[in-house]
Amino acid sequence: MFWKTNKPQANAQADIDAYTHWYHTFEVVPGVVTKGEYQLEPIRDYLGNWFKLGEADLAGKSLLDVATFDGGFAFGFEDLGARVEGSDLIDQTHTGFATAHRVRKSSAKFHNVSVYDLDPAKMGPYDLVHFSGLHYHLKHPILALEKVNAVMKVGGTIFGNAASGEFMYREKLPKGMDDAAIHAFLSQLPIAYYDDGKYNGDPTNWIFFGDAAFRTAMERAGFKVEFCKSYAMSNTTSRSTCYFKAVKISDPQPEYWVDNHKLLAK
C-alpha cells in the first residue's frame, strides 16, 4: 500500500490520539493507527476479497464514499489512486475525518450532506460509489439508492456491504425445522424485515432486506446487479451481512405511471 501524503510529522500519532471518539480503526499514515470501535480490513483485502476490485480499477477514477464518517474507507481508496470525495450527514469536524485529513495532507473532498440530498448539479458524476453500512439505518432506503444513482455515470459501479435480513427468519421459526430447506425456500422470496428498533440495541435500525429483496430494489433503482449475497456473522446468530456490487444502467423506474392510472380509471 502507498500513501498520497508527505512523510508524516513526528507528532502524527499524538494528533490522532488527541481525538478520542474514533469509530473506524485504520492506519491513517504508515505506523499511525486510530483507536476506534470498528476495525476496518486492509483496503486491498476488502476490495479484492469481496468485490474483485483492485488498484487498476480505482486509479484515476472518481469515487464517492457515502456516509464516510471518520473516512477510514475513503482514505484507503485515496491510497489506491482514486479521486475521492466523502459525504456524511455529520460534519467532518464532529468525526475524525478532519483530523485524519489534516494528518494525511489528503486531497479528498468532504460534502456535509444527507444521502437524500445528493445533488448531481453540485456533485459527480462518479465512476464508483461506496455505499456501506447505511441503508438499514434509513427510513427510505430505495429513495437513497435513487439519489446515489443520480450522481453516478452510466456504467459506474456501486459496491458495499450492510447488515441484512437474510437470516432473520432463524429467530422466528420453531426449533427442529429443517433450517437448510427453509433457507433455500425463503431466500428466493423478496422479503424485507421491518425492525422494532431493538436490533443490536440501536433504534436507528429500520429495514433489513433479504438478498432477493435488495436485488430487486437495486434493479428498480436503475442498477444491474453483479452479485448480492449475505453471509452469517456467526454460526449461532440470525445476524447476517450482505455484500453487493452493481452497475448503473439507467435512471430509476418511475414511481407513478400517469397513463396507466388513467386507463385504470376508465
N, C-alpha and C positions, 0 to 999 in steps of 0.2 A: 504494500500500500504506500501511496505517496501523498504528501500534503501540499496544497497550493498556498503555502504560507512561508514566511521567512523563518529562520531559526527562532524557536520560542524564547522569550525573555526568561531570565533566571527565576523570576518570581511567578511564573505562569501557574504552577500548582497552587501557590498561595492565593492567587487571584481566583482560581476555580474553587478552592475550598472556602473562600470568603462568602460565596453564595451557598446557602445551606438548605435550599429546597429543590435540589435536583430530582427530577423524575427519571430521566434517562441516565443509565450508566454507560459511558462511552469514552473513548480516547479522543480528547479534544485536539491535541497535537502529540507527537511521539513522547510517550512516557508520562503524559499528563491526563489523568483519568478522573471523571466526575464520580460522586458518591450518591448514586440515585437508587430508586426502588426497583426499576425495571432494567434488567441487563440486556443490552442490545447484542445481537450476534455480530461478529465481524462482518462488515458490509459486503465484502466479496462472497462470503459464505451465504449470507442472507439472499443476495441476488442470484447467485449461481445455483444453490441447492433448491430454492423454492420457485424461482421464476425463469431459470435458464437465461439470465441476463448477465453480461459481463462488461468490462471496461469499454470494449468496442461499441457496445450498444448505448453507452452513456456519453462518451467523449464528444464534446461539442454540441450535445443536444440540450434543448431547453426542457427543464423539469420543474414541476410544481409539487412540493411536499405539503399536502393538505393536512391541517391540524398538526403542524410541525412541533409545537410546544418548545422543548429545550433545543430542538434542532439536531438531535442525535442522528437521525436518518439523513436529514438534509445535508449536513456537513460531510457525512460519509459519501453521499452521491457527488458532492463537490470534489472530494478527493479523487474520484474516478473521472474527473474532467467534465462533468455536466455543468451547464449554466443554470444554477439552482435559484429558485425562489421558494420561500416558505409562506404559508398563510395560517393564521390562527385567530380565533375569536378573542383570545387572551393576548394582550400586547406583549411584545418581546421583553419589555422592561420588568414584567411581572413573572417571567420564567427565566431559565438560564440562557436563552437564546442570545440575548445582547452580550452577556459576559463571554460566552464561547466565541461569538462572532468577533469580539474585540481581541481576545487572546490569539485567535487563529489568523487575525488580519484577513478575514473572509471577505469575499466579494458577493456572497449570497444576499439577495434582497428579501425583505420581510414585508408582508401585507397584513395589517391588522384588520381582518375581515372574516366574517362568518362564511362558511361554505355556501350558505343560501344566498350570499351577496357577491359571489364571484362574478366579475363583470368583464366580458370579452372586449369592451371598449377601453378597459384600463389594464387588462392582464392577458398574457398569452398572445397568440395561440401556442400551446405547448406540445412538444413531441412526446413527453412522458408525464404521467401523473401518478404519484404515490399516494394511495388512499387507504391508510391503515388505522386500525383501532378507533374508528369513528362511527360508522353508520348505525351501530347498535345503540349509540348514545343520542341518536337523533329521533325526533318525533316524525320527521318527514324524510326518510332515507331515500325514497325514489326521487323526490324533488332535488335532493342533494346530488344524486347521480346525474340528473339532467343539467344542473348548474355546472358540474365538472365537465360534462360533455361540451357545454357552450364555450369553454376556454381551451379546448383541445383541437389539434389539427386532425382532419380526416386521415385515418391511417395511424394516428397516435395511439400509444399504449397506456392503459390504466392497469395498475397492479397493486396488490397489498394483501393484508390479512386482517381478520377481525373475529371476535367471538361469534359463534354461530349457534343456531338452534337445532342442528342436525341430530344431536344425541339427546335432546331434551326429553324425548319420549321415554328414556330409560327410567326416569324417576316417576313417570305417570302410569306405568304398567305394572300389573301384579307380578310378583316373583314367580319363577318357574316356567314362564313362557319362553318360547324359542327366540332368543334375542336376535340371532343372525337372520332368521326368516322375517321377523318383524321389521328389522332394519332394512332388509332388501326390499320389502314392500313399501315402507314409509318413505324411503329415500327417493322413490320415483314420484312422490306427490309434492306439489309446490306448497309446502307448509311453512308458515311463519308463526313464531311464538311471541305473543304479546306479554311482556313481563309485568310482574306485580310490584316491581321496584325493590325486590329483595335479593336479586341475583348478585352474589358477591358483596352483599351489603351496600350496594350503590344504587340510590334512587334515580340516577341519571341513565340507567339502562332501560331501554324501551322495547325494542323489537329485535328478535333474533330470527334470522332467516335459516331455513333448511337450504341445502345446496340447490335443489331444484327451484325453489322459490327465488333465491338470489340470482340464479342464472336467468330466470325469466324476467326479473326486474331489470337486469342489465341489458338484456336483449331489447326490451321495450323502451329502454332509455337510449338506444342507438348504438349498442356495442355488440360485436361478435365475440363470444366468449371462447377463449382458448382452453381454459380449464377453470373449474370452481369445485374445490374438494375440501372437505373437513376432515380433521384428524382429532381423535380423542386426546384430551390434555393429560389423561392417565387412564389406566385400565379399570378404575373403580369409580369414575365420575361421569355425570351426564354432560359435563362441560366439554366443548369442542371448539377448535379454531379452524376457520375456513381460509384457505389461500386461493387467490383468484388472479387471473390475468385476462385482459380482453383488449380488443382494438375498436376504436371508433370508426363506424362505417356510415353513419347517417345522423341526422338530428333525431331527437326522441320522437316517439309516436305521439300524436296529439291526444290530449285528454278527452276532447269532446268533438264529435263529428256533427256539425250543424245539419248537413244534408241528410244524414241517417236519422236524426231526430225528426226532421220534417216528414220523412217517409213514414216513420212510426206513428206520427200524429194524424195521418190521414185515415 
